[in-house]
Amino acid sequence: MRIALAQLNYIIGDFDLNTAKIIETIEKCKQQKSDLVVFAELSVCGYPPRDFLEFDDFIQKSYCAVDAIAAHCTGIAAIIGAPSRNPDVKGKSLFNSAWLLADGKVQSLAHKALLPTYDIFDEYRYFEPNRKFDCITYKGVKIALTICEDIWNLVDDPLYISNPMDMLAEQAPDIMINIAASPFTYVQQKTRLEILRANTAHYKIPMVYVNQVGAQTELLFDGNSCVLDSDGNLLAVCTTFKEDICFADFNPANKKIASEVDCNTEILSKAALIHDALVMGIRDYFAKMGFSKAILGLSGGIDSAVTLALASEALGNENVYAVLLPSEYSSDHSINDAIALAKNLDCKYDTIGISEGYNSILESLQPYFKELPFNVAEENLQARVRAVLLMGLANKFGYILLNTSNKSEAAVGYGTLYGDMCGGISVLGDVYKTEVYELANYINRDHEIIPLNSIVKPPSAELRPGQKDSDSLPEYDILDKILYNYIELRQSPADLIASGFDEAIVKRVLRMVNINEWKRHQTPPILRVSPKAFGQGRRMPIVGRYLS
């Protein structure tokens, strides 16, 4: 049996596009003499559909799409992902299902059992878990068909009697096929492969694993669909972050699987993975929303420099507009660094001073500010004047503003709401400051794109004379370690202090994190690259006193 792994990029709710892509791929695989082509989890409607699933019309459109796809499954079979209705009125109305289509119609379905409800996942909100497990058969091959989480571990899930594969394995399947929508993080690629290898080695059954690729707003999917033999050896893998089709040949007589595809098992560096993920995330967000042009404020600092470089690669330098917005506190070297970067990338740029607008607002506020000393109020006004100018240009000429704040700043509230925190998408909001430097060096790996001075100079918002970030924050190499251990690893203050961090700094940092939750609830969507990003996957109360 010749099996095709179809790693495609879908749009949530665009049934016409998704159906056309799936049918086109089926026809291509027919030409390659494939017997079976496998697509990703919920490929028909796109993943994650979230509350679209609550619309009857949405489900009906999905059923119509399945019928249209089935009509092309003659001389070839396909496994697709789509919601299916649950006939049992006692449960939730839908299953998350894998559909086997052959001979022009639906042959069988397999439903997902282990519905994730952690981090960004909330599938139990919509779907009924499967409790009946049977292999499906096609051309005499017995297939253990599962969906994503159903093979995510080898221990019994506390919510169910046992792991789905344990029951399917008792039926002596010839091969495992898992369709997935497994989002990217910079550790997920390695973790996922370890899990797949553990499954194949444990059950002694080869596996075909198909994941989707592309960005769905903040969620990024890397693909890495693959084929493994019964010993856990990786035989074939689809291209990371790109649509791809690869093929495997399965011999049911001896249960051996093989592939002619060159298997690249190289694990990219963390900086390379984050870079490629963010480029894909920007490109897909703009393409799927129907946007084409981006604007951003270019300060000469590292964050806006990296954002501009990523956006230029994602959208083309001709579609990115950099605006320098200097104030009386902006240094000459920052202005020169910003201009040098724009020229290196061959991006359109302009310079608009903010002093006139800023001073005009100060004049209006003078009767109320009176002789009170300069403080954060005046600093924030500068950021908000910049935002007004950027949004004015964006509205007039059809640009989408890119937010350039990093995760360190977002964590501790070191940013101005309705100022530098505004934008249509946050590019670096899940990238700590120290990681931004790693990205900058990666971007400069072949030649200097980001000026060296932007990388080596002390970071500063330049909102008052001689200002440095370290005036308000611990040094980033210390701050980021505390933030990572608290946010990603969920370590307590006691754990952090016991591990050697200064107690006063720990308490200060965590207080800043917790009292600034209200700000993060008003930020744009953040492209997710870490195991714990701000947004859908980190749900904290705005009003709360834990660790305050």
Phi and psi in degrees as a GROMACS rama.xvg file:
@    title "Ramachandran Plot"
@    xaxis  label "Phi"
@    yaxis  label "Psi"
@TYPE xy
-92.9869  120.867  ARG-2
-113.317  131.159  ILE-3
-105.047  134.347  ALA-4
-100.3  113.772  LEU-5
-103.921  102.414  ALA-6
-99.2407  100.069  GLN-7
-119.855  165.935  LEU-8
-110.389  114.465  ASN-9
-105.269  165.922  TYR-10
-119.359  127.102  ILE-11
-60.1834  124.537  ILE-12
82.3844  -5.68017  GLY-13
-91.6969  79.482  ASP-14
-65.1646  -35.1507  PHE-15
-62.8479  -48.5169  ASP-16
-65.8367  -49.0506  LEU-17
-61.3756  -42.4428  ASN-18
-63.5366  -44.2218  THR-19
-61.5576  -41.9355  ALA-20
-63.0103  -44.8703  LYS-21
-65.0369  -44.8828  ILE-22
-64.6062  -43.1971  ILE-23
-59.2021  -40.7499  GLU-24
-68.669  -39.1935  THR-25
-59.1877  -44.0932  ILE-26
-65.5346  -38.7377  GLU-27
-62.6327  -42.1641  LYS-28
-70.8938  -28.7164  CYS-29
-59.3861  -44.2736  LYS-30
-64.7359  -25.1156  GLN-31
-91.0993  13.3059  GLN-32
62.4305  33.0118  LYS-33
-77.8562  146.741  SER-34
-92.95  -31.298  ASP-35
-145.573  133.817  LEU-36
-121.036  134.413  VAL-37
-115.543  130.477  VAL-38
-113.637  174.375  PHE-39
-82.3159  172.636  ALA-40
-59.7007  132.72  GLU-41
48.8381  37.6261  LEU-42
-64.5633  -29.5355  SER-43
-68.8437  -42.1155  VAL-44
-101.117  -13.7675  CYS-45
89.5973  148.659  GLY-46
-124.988  134.289  TYR-47
-94.6415  129.559  PRO-48
-75.8605  -19.3136  PRO-49
49.6792  -132.349  ARG-50
-73.011  -4.94696  ASP-51
-56.0921  -29.4608  PHE-52
-65.1302  -14.6903  LEU-53
-84.6723  -4.60738  GLU-54
-96.1469  122.325  PHE-55
-58.0168  -37.9926  ASP-56
-62.6658  -36.8676  ASP-57
-61.8347  -44.9173  PHE-58
-66.7017  -39.0198  ILE-59
-63.8973  -41.0856  GLN-60
-62.7283  -35.5639  LYS-61
-65.595  -43.5094  SER-62
-61.5149  -41.8709  TYR-63
-62.8697  -38.9833  CYS-64
-64.8262  -41.1281  ALA-65
-59.2775  -43.7205  VAL-66
-61.8472  -42.1051  ASP-67
-63.7405  -39.7819  ALA-68
-69.0204  -42.1452  ILE-69
-58.6761  -35.0358  ALA-70
-60.9116  -24.5136  ALA-71
-91.2591  -3.9839  HIS-72
-91.2448  66.2165  CYS-73
-120.293  126.05  THR-74
80.3229  1.85291  GLY-75
-159.267  151.73  ILE-76
-112.64  158.04  ALA-77
-137.206  144.964  ALA-78
-111.741  121.054  ILE-79
-123.993  164.99  ILE-80
-112.229  132.43  GLY-81
-163.207  154.276  ALA-82
-67.6912  149.521  PRO-83
-132.452  152.41  SER-84
-77.2098  142.561  ARG-85
-96.4015  116.869  ASN-86
-72.0802  -13.5414  PRO-87
-83.2724  113.437  ASP-88
-69.972  -12.9157  VAL-89
-78.4461  -22.1119  LYS-90
-102.551  -173.047  GLY-91
-66.8126  157.685  LYS-92
-78.557  -9.14366  SER-93
-132.506  151.952  LEU-94
-110.956  151.631  PHE-95
-90.8311  111.7  ASN-96
-123.86  152.05  SER-97
-105.11  128.827  ALA-98
-111.349  129.035  TRP-99
-95.8466  119.861  LEU-100
-112.738  131.628  LEU-101
-160.821  154.155  ALA-102
54.7285  33.9338  ASP-103
79.2131  10.5221  GLY-104
-151.861  173.009  LYS-105
-75.8088  125.838  VAL-106
-97.7282  -41.5077  GLN-107
-165.751  164.468  SER-108
-130.894  149.455  LEU-109
-127.666  133.78  ALA-110
-105.152  149.125  HIS-111
-73.7796  136.373  LYS-112
-100.722  -48.0129  ALA-113
-93.5702  100.744  LEU-114
-95.3572  110.102  LEU-115
-68.2828  140.951  PRO-116
-131.681  20.7909  THR-117
-108.204  163.345  TYR-118
47.6571  -121.06  ASP-119
-82.5487  -5.45461  ILE-120
-90.8687  144.48  PHE-121
-151.839  48.3662  ASP-122
-72.1694  -28.0289  GLU-123
-67.7208  -16.088  TYR-124
-61.9414  -30.6498  ARG-125
-114.275  -33.4913  TYR-126
-112.717  150.166  PHE-127
-87.8688  132.706  GLU-128
-73.6579  143.791  PRO-129
-73.8244  141.222  ASN-130
-128.764  6.38471  ARG-131
-126.951  125.966  LYS-132
-123.73  119.549  PHE-133
-139.675  139.225  ASP-134
-69.1015  156.703  CYS-135
-110.273  155.865  ILE-136
-124.236  134.806  THR-137
-141.464  127.211  TYR-138
51.8745  39.2893  LYS-139
79.5275  -0.875339  GLY-140
-96.5132  124.771  VAL-141
-88.9011  121.514  LYS-142
-113.729  127.967  ILE-143
-88.0984  99.2665  ALA-144
-98.3117  118.961  LEU-145
-129.862  169.177  THR-146
-125.977  116.702  ILE-147
40.6172  -99.706  CYS-148
-58.0403  -21.429  GLU-149
-62.8597  -17.0062  ASP-150
-120.151  21.1127  ILE-151
-77.2411  -16.8097  TRP-152
-150.843  169.472  ASN-153
-109.53  4.30087  LEU-154
-103.346  156.231  VAL-155
-62.2925  136.205  ASP-156
-79.108  133.12  ASP-157
-63.0081  -19.5681  PRO-158
-84.5354  -13.5764  LEU-159
-130.696  166.112  TYR-160
-63.5331  -43.4921  ILE-161
-160.541  173.252  SER-162
-67.5063  134.31  ASN-163
-51.3484  -40.3818  PRO-164
-66.4801  -26.073  MET-165
-61.3678  -42.2105  ASP-166
-74.7894  -39.3508  MET-167
-67.3109  -35.0055  LEU-168
-64.4337  -28.7505  ALA-169
-64.7485  -19.1738  GLU-170
-91.5693  8.56237  GLN-171
55.7716  58.1432  ALA-172
-69.0741  155.445  PRO-173
-84.0925  -31.0195  ASP-174
-152.322  150.136  ILE-175
-102.002  135.159  MET-176
-125.343  125.694  ILE-177
-122.838  124.191  ASN-178
-103.707  138.297  ILE-179
-141.461  160.001  ALA-180
-133.379  79.4762  ALA-181
-102.758  108.652  SER-182
-67.0099  156.606  PRO-183
-79.8121  139.788  PHE-184
-137.973  166.998  THR-185
-70.5698  -7.11603  TYR-186
-108.362  -11.4829  VAL-187
-68.1644  -36.7822  GLN-188
-57.6008  -45.7488  GLN-189
-70.9089  -44.252  LYS-190
-61.4328  -44.8144  THR-191
-60.6293  -45.4036  ARG-192
-62.8791  -38.2014  LEU-193
-62.417  -39.6164  GLU-194
-67.6635  -43.9035  ILE-195
-63.5657  -41.9122  LEU-196
-64.067  -40.6888  ARG-197
-62.4003  -39.0495  ALA-198
-64.9396  -49.0586  ASN-199
-65.0908  -39.6005  THR-200
-68.7793  -35.1992  ALA-201
-70.8106  -46.2495  HIS-202
-90.8214  -11.4517  TYR-203
57.6852  42.8029  LYS-204
-133.405  133.187  ILE-205
-66.0959  158.263  PRO-206
-133.94  140.093  MET-207
-111.726  123.605  VAL-208
-121.948  124.618  TYR-209
-123.976  120.326  VAL-210
-114.052  155.258  ASN-211
-84.253  168.305  GLN-212
-130.988  159.531  VAL-213
108.877  175.182  GLY-214
-108.547  136.496  ALA-215
-118.207  89.357  GLN-216
56.1116  -108.552  THR-217
-85.3034  -19.6677  GLU-218
-85.8849  129.123  LEU-219
-112.463  134.454  LEU-220
-119.155  125.649  PHE-221
-91.0962  -11.7688  ASP-222
80.3954  -109.179  GLY-223
55.7204  35.7262  ASN-224
-57.8825  146.196  SER-225
-155.119  168.231  CYS-226
-124.466  131.628  VAL-227
-128.16  143.995  LEU-228
-84.0633  -179.551  ASP-229
-71.3848  -7.62826  SER-230
-99.6762  1.52465  ASP-231
88.4342  10.3899  GLY-232
-79.2225  134.756  ASN-233
-80.0304  120.078  LEU-234
-102.363  -31.9318  LEU-235
-154.588  146.714  ALA-236
-145.982  137.051  VAL-237
-76.8755  160.423  CYS-238
-63.7998  137.107  THR-239
-69.7999  133.547  THR-240
66.4246  16.3682  PHE-241
-138.43  150.698  LYS-242
-63.6456  143.176  GLU-243
-162.669  155.423  ASP-244
-130.217  129.451  ILE-245
-131.554  163.055  CYS-246
-124.882  148.57  PHE-247
-137.997  148.608  ALA-248
-113.702  121.947  ASP-249
-111.158  130.199  PHE-250
-105.321  104.991  ASN-251
-67.7854  -18.9064  PRO-252
-66.3592  -43.5637  ALA-253
-114.337  3.99196  ASN-254
58.041  33.5209  LYS-255
-98.4232  143.276  LYS-256
-126.259  143.196  ILE-257
-144.013  161.016  ALA-258
-146.393  144.546  SER-259
-89.0383  -5.60754  GLU-260
-72.8033  135.249  VAL-261
-66.1123  127.008  ASP-262
-96.7146  109.024  CYS-263
-94.3455  105.431  ASN-264
-95.1309  9.94979  THR-265
-63.1111  130.001  GLU-266
-94.9979  118.796  ILE-267
-66.416  157.617  LEU-268
-64.0881  159.914  SER-269
-58.0264  -44.6034  LYS-270
-63.1768  -40.954  ALA-271
-65.5384  -41.8496  ALA-272
-62.889  -47.2916  LEU-273
-62.8613  -43.1157  ILE-274
-57.1754  -52.2197  HIS-275
-66.0108  -36.2151  ASP-276
-65.4358  -44.3784  ALA-277
-68.5697  -37.8421  LEU-278
-60.5948  -46.4528  VAL-279
-62.9688  -40.9211  MET-280
-61.9986  -43.7629  GLY-281
-64.7546  -48.3999  ILE-282
-59.5289  -46.4717  ARG-283
-70.3536  -38.3311  ASP-284
-59.3666  -45.0736  TYR-285
-68.8995  -46.6693  PHE-286
-64.5751  -44.1534  ALA-287
-74.4772  -23.627  LYS-288
-89.9889  -5.32376  MET-289
81.1899  19.9863  GLY-290
-96.9762  160.688  PHE-291
-137.186  -20.9683  SER-292
-124.272  139.226  LYS-293
-119.399  150.621  ALA-294
-129.623  148.652  ILE-295
-154.604  156.096  LEU-296
-83.5179  127.628  GLY-297
-109.399  112.782  LEU-298
-97.6869  -17.3326  SER-299
96.2613  -6.28462  GLY-300
-87.6761  175.05  GLY-301
-71.1379  -37.1414  ILE-302
-67.3742  -50.2723  ASP-303
-67.9241  -30.0231  SER-304
-65.6905  -47.2931  ALA-305
-64.8783  -41.399  VAL-306
-61.1149  -42.6977  THR-307
-64.1202  -41.8406  LEU-308
-64.0893  -43.2019  ALA-309
-64.8475  -43.5359  LEU-310
-66.13  -37.9688  ALA-311
-63.7501  -39.1047  SER-312
-70.1409  -37.4644  GLU-313
-74.3212  -41.1842  ALA-314
-109.96  -11.9515  LEU-315
93.2901  134.967  GLY-316
-61.393  -25.6126  ASN-317
-71.4944  -12.7345  GLU-318
-107.415  9.78705  ASN-319
-121.993  128.79  VAL-320
-116.525  117.729  TYR-321
-101.174  131.846  ALA-322
-121.185  120.543  VAL-323
-85.7869  131.813  LEU-324
-129.402  65.3725  LEU-325
-72.4199  149.798  PRO-326
-116.554  -175.966  SER-327
-66.629  -15.952  GLU-328
-95.8979  -4.80371  TYR-329
-73.3439  132.696  SER-330
-81.0577  153.817  SER-331
-61.1354  -38.2589  ASP-332
-68.5976  -30.7686  HIS-333
-67.1349  -43.0129  SER-334
-62.3843  -44.4564  ILE-335
-65.9929  -38.4217  ASN-336
-64.2101  -41.0536  ASP-337
-63.8544  -44.2736  ALA-338
-63.9391  -42.2619  ILE-339
-60.9952  -41.354  ALA-340
-64.9319  -46.9641  LEU-341
-58.5328  -38.5328  ALA-342
-70.7188  -39.6802  LYS-343
-59.6335  -37.1227  ASN-344
-91.2679  -5.52605  LEU-345
56.9527  44.4727  ASP-346
-98.6653  148.876  CYS-347
-65.3105  136.502  LYS-348
-146.577  154.161  TYR-349
-140.892  160.194  ASP-350
-118.389  124.02  THR-351
-128.659  109.876  ILE-352
-67.7796  144.403  GLY-353
-101.817  -3.92244  ILE-354
-58.864  -42.2368  SER-355
-63.4773  -48.7277  GLU-356
-65.8538  -41.3378  GLY-357
-61.7668  -47.4259  TYR-358
-66.8776  -32.6521  ASN-359
-63.8128  -41.8932  SER-360
-67.1793  -41.2461  ILE-361
-59.8264  -38.2699  LEU-362
-64.0594  -40.3914  GLU-363
-65.6477  -32.9216  SER-364
-89.0428  -10.3724  LEU-365
-55.7737  -40.5956  GLN-366
-61.1246  -19.9523  PRO-367
-102.168  -38.175  TYR-368
-72.5095  -33.4476  PHE-369
52.1982  -125.95  LYS-370
-102.96  18.7209  GLU-371
-62.2671  144.916  LEU-372
-68.2929  153.985  PRO-373
-57.3866  130.749  PHE-374
-150.409  -155.039  ASN-375
-62.2043  -24.7598  VAL-376
-60.6064  -46.9718  ALA-377
-68.2114  -35.6257  GLU-378
-62.6063  -46.8221  GLU-379
-66.2645  -32.3559  ASN-380
-60.4967  -36.9777  LEU-381
-63.6651  -45.1655  GLN-382
-62.6807  -37.428  ALA-383
-74.8797  -32.5345  ARG-384
-63.4436  -41.703  VAL-385
-61.0707  -42.6998  ARG-386
-63.9423  -40.1621  ALA-387
-60.9457  -43.4474  VAL-388
-66.4619  -44.0663  LEU-389
-64.2221  -43.0481  LEU-390
-69.6693  -32.5344  MET-391
-62.1032  -45.2811  GLY-392
-65.5608  -40.4188  LEU-393
-62.0696  -46.0958  ALA-394
-66.6997  -39.9319  ASN-395
-69.8529  -38.025  LYS-396
-115.341  7.39798  PHE-397
79.086  30.4962  GLY-398
-92.3376  157.842  TYR-399
-108.622  128.146  ILE-400
-77.6598  128.129  LEU-401
-89.6161  128.276  LEU-402
-82.3193  137.014  ASN-403
-112.886  6.98611  THR-404
-68.5669  143.163  SER-405
-95.9888  173.751  ASN-406
-67.9304  -35.0176  LYS-407
-60.7599  -47.0052  SER-408
-64.2126  -45.2207  GLU-409
-61.6294  -36.5003  ALA-410
-64.6028  -43.302  ALA-411
-101.98  6.66871  VAL-412
74.8591  22.7814  GLY-413
-85.9733  70.9606  TYR-414
-171.218  162.987  GLY-415
-105.683  116.262  THR-416
-62.106  136.464  LEU-417
66.0462  14.7344  TYR-418
-124.482  -112.252  GLY-419
-72.9118  -5.57624  ASP-420
-90.3818  -1.85107  MET-421
-86.8427  166.925  CYS-422
148.95  170.852  GLY-423
-89.044  -28.5907  GLY-424
-151.205  140.216  ILE-425
-96.707  115.896  SER-426
-79.6464  -42.8216  VAL-427
-109.974  12.9701  LEU-428
-66.502  -10.9999  GLY-429
-116.459  23.1482  ASP-430
-124.961  114.831  VAL-431
-64.154  158.16  TYR-432
-56.423  -43.7876  LYS-433
-63.0602  -31.3746  THR-434
-73.8812  -29.0703  GLU-435
-62.2144  -40.1104  VAL-436
-63.8651  -39.8368  TYR-437
-61.7051  -40.9783  GLU-438
-62.3612  -43.1691  LEU-439
-59.8901  -44.4749  ALA-440
-65.9791  -34.6129  ASN-441
-66.9632  -42.8611  TYR-442
-60.2155  -34.1317  ILE-443
-89.9393  16.5129  ASN-444
-62.5628  -31.2233  ARG-445
-100.477  -38.2836  ASP-446
-159.563  165.532  HIS-447
-73.6751  115.864  GLU-448
-106.315  -55.0457  ILE-449
-82.5811  123.725  ILE-450
-54.8412  138.142  PRO-451
-56.6889  -34.9441  LEU-452
-62.8436  -32.9984  ASN-453
-65.6926  -25.4019  SER-454
-87.3002  -38.1944  ILE-455
-94.5388  -18.948  VAL-456
-74.4528  151.622  LYS-457
-62.0367  131.513  PRO-458
-65.1472  141.898  PRO-459
-153.76  143.231  SER-460
-81.1237  -14.695  ALA-461
50.6875  52.2264  GLU-462
-108.546  -4.26061  LEU-463
-153.937  164.641  ARG-464
-60.2112  129.634  PRO-465
67.047  17.0885  GLY-466
-67.5925  140.133  GLN-467
-132.57  150.396  LYS-468
-57.6375  -34.1397  ASP-469
-68.3924  -11.4612  SER-470
-66.735  -31.3025  ASP-471
-109.398  -19.7321  SER-472
-129.393  155.297  LEU-473
-60.5199  160.752  PRO-474
-55.5952  143.301  GLU-475
-62.6522  -30.3163  TYR-476
-67.4954  -28.7778  ASP-477
-83.0027  -48.1323  ILE-478
-55.4988  -47.1718  LEU-479
-66.8515  -33.4426  ASP-480
-66.6893  -42.0467  LYS-481
-64.2126  -45.5736  ILE-482
-62.1076  -44.3003  LEU-483
-61.2995  -46.2756  TYR-484
-65.8431  -32.7322  ASN-485
-80.3839  -46.2081  TYR-486
-82.9355  -54.1888  ILE-487
-76.6407  -43.0081  GLU-488
-94.1907  -7.75994  LEU-489
54.2816  42.2472  ARG-490
-79.8811  145.149  GLN-491
-79.2253  166.399  SER-492
-56.1246  -40.4281  PRO-493
-62.4611  -39.9734  ALA-494
-62.6472  -44.0758  ASP-495
-63.9858  -45.1535  LEU-496
-65.967  -41.3451  ILE-497
-63.8573  -28.2141  ALA-498
-80.8617  -3.39036  SER-499
118.053  -5.77961  GLY-500
-74.7394  145.128  PHE-501
-61.6009  131.662  ASP-502
-61.0796  -43.3233  GLU-503
-64.5216  -39.8616  ALA-504
-67.6902  -41.5113  ILE-505
-59.338  -49.1739  VAL-506
-64.6205  -39.3281  LYS-507
-64.3665  -46.4292  ARG-508
-64.8199  -47.3792  VAL-509
-66.9911  -32.5037  LEU-510
-64.1694  -41.8107  ARG-511
-62.3462  -40.414  MET-512
-60.365  -47.9642  VAL-513
-76.3873  -32.5493  ASN-514
-82.1423  -6.35017  ILE-515
-106.263  15.0988  ASN-516
-58.9412  -36.0612  GLU-517
-60.8823  -33.4185  TRP-518
-67.5756  -43.6156  LYS-519
-66.7843  -23.2014  ARG-520
-73.0703  -7.18068  HIS-521
-118.282  17.668  GLN-522
-96.3556  162.307  THR-523
-68.9133  167.318  PRO-524
-55.8232  140.342  PRO-525
-108.983  125.338  ILE-526
-63.8258  122.527  LEU-527
-91.9092  121.341  ARG-528
-127.553  -11.104  VAL-529
-106.453  169.751  SER-530
-69.2466  -14.4178  PRO-531
-148.536  95.8545  LYS-532
-99.6452  156.141  ALA-533
-68.1454  140.887  PHE-534
125.442  -137.887  GLY-535
-55.8148  -34.4331  GLN-536
-91.6677  -0.912046  GLY-537
-133.806  100.008  ARG-538
-108.404  96.5148  ARG-539
-112.315  146.406  MET-540
-68.4516  143.487  PRO-541
-71.163  -43.9471  ILE-542
-101.373  111.676  VAL-543
-169.769  155.837  GLY-544
-117.593  11.681  ARG-545
-62.6505  122.79  TYR-546
66.1401  10.9847  LEU-547
